[in-house]
Amino acid sequence: MLQKFRNRTEAGKLLAGQLTDYANRSDVLVLGLPRGGVPVAYEVAKELNAPLDVCLVRKLGVPGHKELAMGAIAAGGVRVINENVIDWLRISPETINEVAAMEIRELDRRSHIYRGNRPLPKVKNHTIILVDDGIATGATIRAAISTLKKQKPRKLVVAVPVAGVSTCEELEAEVDEVVCILKPEDLYAIGLWYEDFQQTTDAEVCELLTRQKLLVANNS
């Protein structure tokens, strides 16, 4: 029985095996959350013969504890706040706004690096498979869901290698389908469920996006 993933590549291949109903369909688009979600999403897109792009979202990390999300932002002014964390740590609105302003700048930087002059992917009337390497607090994936719903996809699927069982149950009420391999009662941290969880670089994200674009073009 699988206890943890060797790396994001293995996680993506295993996840793709649960998404074969979406293979070779012209309406399917795979979106990865940078950075760590993109290597997982690449394996899914490659197996499904689907286009791959990024869904740009930024976690709002608690100052001094950046891995703990007090919320997240996405394109189009979407902001999701984790009220439990805010109340627990008594974080002020001013602090939230300061962190959000910094992360908006990072969103713009990544958009330029990953997309350049390419237009935003077409979401309307498409089946979107939204992929990350795992879900901890859920703030980031919810920001992504919110910004994608505004674009009216035909179907929205969240696909992740690992997420808490309660998180999966909550997300099932927000999207059309949730696909998750490992659903621990106590998640603690996503990295605990990978043997190799080293940080993905901007260069790796760009390389994977280009590689899948060429694969799809060759297969069409």
C-alpha positions in Angstrom: 0.0 0.0 0.0 1.4 3.4 -1.0 2.6 5.4 2.0 4.3 8.3 0.2 5.4 9.4 -3.2 9.0 9.2 -4.4 8.7 12.6 -6.0 6.3 14.9 -8.0 6.9 12.9 -11.2 5.7 9.7 -9.7 2.8 11.5 -8.0 1.8 12.9 -11.4 2.0 9.6 -13.2 -0.2 7.9 -10.5 -2.6 10.8 -10.6 -2.9 10.6 -14.4 -3.8 6.9 -14.0 -7.0 8.0 -12.2 -7.9 10.6 -14.9 -7.9 8.4 -18.1 -11.5 9.3 -18.9 -10.3 12.8 -19.9 -7.6 11.5 -22.3 -7.5 12.7 -26.0 -10.4 15.2 -25.6 -10.3 18.5 -27.3 -12.1 20.3 -24.5 -9.7 19.4 -21.7 -7.1 21.8 -20.3 -4.7 20.9 -17.5 -3.7 23.8 -15.2 -0.9 23.5 -12.7 -0.3 25.7 -9.7 3.3 27.0 -9.8 5.6 26.1 -8.8 5.3 22.6 -7.2 2.0 21.7 -8.9 3.5 22.1 -12.4 5.7 18.9 -12.5 2.6 16.9 -11.3 0.4 18.6 -13.8 2.9 17.9 -16.6 2.7 14.2 -16.1 -1.1 14.4 -16.1 -1.2 16.5 -19.3 1.3 14.2 -21.0 -0.7 11.1 -20.3 -4.0 12.7 -21.3 -2.5 14.4 -24.4 -3.9 17.7 -23.2 -2.6 21.3 -23.2 -0.8 22.4 -20.1 -0.8 25.9 -18.6 -0.4 27.6 -15.2 -3.1 29.0 -12.9 -1.3 31.8 -11.1 -2.2 31.9 -7.4 -0.1 33.1 -4.5 -0.4 32.0 -0.9 -0.5 34.7 1.7 2.0 33.4 4.2 2.0 34.5 7.9 4.9 36.8 8.5 7.7 34.8 10.1 5.9 31.5 9.3 5.5 31.7 5.5 4.5 28.1 5.1 1.3 28.8 7.1 -1.3 30.3 4.9 -3.5 33.0 6.2 -5.1 33.2 2.7 -4.3 33.4 -1.0 -4.8 35.7 -4.0 -5.3 35.0 -7.7 -5.6 37.0 -10.9 -8.6 39.3 -11.2 -8.5 40.5 -7.6 -9.6 37.2 -6.1 -8.7 37.0 -2.4 -9.4 34.1 -0.1 -8.9 34.5 3.7 -8.3 31.7 6.2 -10.4 33.1 9.0 -9.3 30.5 11.5 -5.6 31.4 11.1 -6.4 35.1 11.1 -8.4 34.9 14.4 -5.9 32.4 16.0 -2.9 34.7 15.4 -4.8 38.0 15.6 -3.4 39.2 12.3 -4.4 42.7 11.5 -6.0 43.8 8.2 -2.9 46.0 7.6 -0.6 43.0 7.8 -2.8 41.1 5.3 -2.8 44.0 2.9 1.0 44.4 3.1 1.6 40.7 2.4 -1.0 40.8 -0.4 0.7 43.7 -2.1 4.0 41.9 -2.1 2.4 38.7 -3.5 0.6 40.7 -6.2 4.1 41.8 -7.4 5.2 38.2 -7.4 2.1 37.2 -9.4 3.0 39.8 -12.0 6.6 38.6 -12.1 5.7 35.0 -12.6 3.1 35.8 -15.2 5.8 37.5 -17.3 8.2 34.7 -16.8 5.8 31.8 -17.5 3.6 33.3 -20.1 5.4 36.2 -21.7 3.2 37.6 -24.4 1.1 34.4 -24.6 -2.6 35.1 -24.0 -4.4 33.6 -21.0 -5.7 30.0 -21.6 -9.3 29.6 -22.7 -11.3 28.4 -19.7 -14.9 29.1 -20.8 -16.8 26.0 -21.9 -13.7 23.8 -21.3 -13.1 20.9 -18.9 -10.4 22.2 -16.5 -8.2 19.8 -14.5 -6.7 21.9 -11.8 -3.5 20.2 -10.3 -1.3 20.9 -7.3 1.2 18.7 -5.5 -1.0 18.6 -2.4 -3.5 20.7 -0.4 -2.7 21.8 3.1 -5.0 24.7 4.4 -6.9 24.8 1.1 -6.6 28.6 0.7 -4.5 28.5 -2.4 -6.6 26.0 -4.3 -9.8 27.9 -3.3 -8.4 31.1 -4.7 -7.7 29.2 -7.9 -11.2 27.7 -7.9 -12.8 31.1 -7.4 -10.9 32.7 -10.3 -11.6 29.8 -12.6 -15.3 29.7 -11.8 -15.6 33.4 -12.9 -14.5 32.2 -16.4 -17.4 29.6 -16.6 -15.7 26.3 -17.4 -17.9 23.4 -18.5 -16.5 21.2 -15.8 -13.9 21.9 -13.0 -11.9 19.0 -11.6 -9.4 19.3 -8.8 -6.7 16.6 -8.9 -4.0 16.3 -6.3 -1.8 13.5 -5.0 -2.5 14.2 -1.3 -4.9 16.2 0.8 -6.7 15.8 4.1 -9.8 13.7 4.0 -11.9 16.6 5.4 -10.5 19.0 2.8 -11.5 16.7 0.0 -15.0 16.4 1.3 -15.3 20.2 1.6 -13.9 20.7 -2.0 -16.4 18.2 -3.4 -19.1 20.8 -2.7 -17.2 23.5 -4.6 -16.2 21.7 -7.8 -17.5 19.0 -10.1 -15.0 16.3 -9.1 -12.1 15.8 -6.7 -9.5 13.2 -7.5 -7.0 12.5 -4.7 -4.8 9.5 -4.1 -3.8 9.8 -0.4 -6.3 11.2 2.1 -4.7 11.2 5.5 -6.7 12.1 8.6 -3.8 14.2 9.8 -1.9 15.8 6.9 0.5 18.1 8.9 2.6 19.2 5.8 2.5 18.2 2.2 6.3 17.5 2.1 5.9 14.7 4.6 4.2 12.7 1.9 7.1 12.9 -0.5 10.5 11.3 -0.3 11.9 14.1 -2.5 10.1 17.5 -2.1 12.8 19.9 -3.3 11.6 23.2 -4.5 10.7 23.5 -8.2 12.4 26.4 -10.0 11.0 29.0 -12.5 13.3 27.5 -15.1 11.8 24.0 -14.6 8.2 25.4 -14.9 9.1 27.1 -18.2 10.8 24.0 -19.5 7.8 21.7 -18.7 5.3 24.2 -20.2 7.3 24.3 -23.4 7.9 20.5 -23.5 4.1 19.8 -23.3 3.3 22.4 -25.9 5.6 20.6 -28.3 4.2 17.2 -27.4 0.6 18.3 -28.1 1.6 20.0 -31.3 3.3 16.8 -32.5 0.4 14.6 -31.6 -2.3 16.8 -33.2 
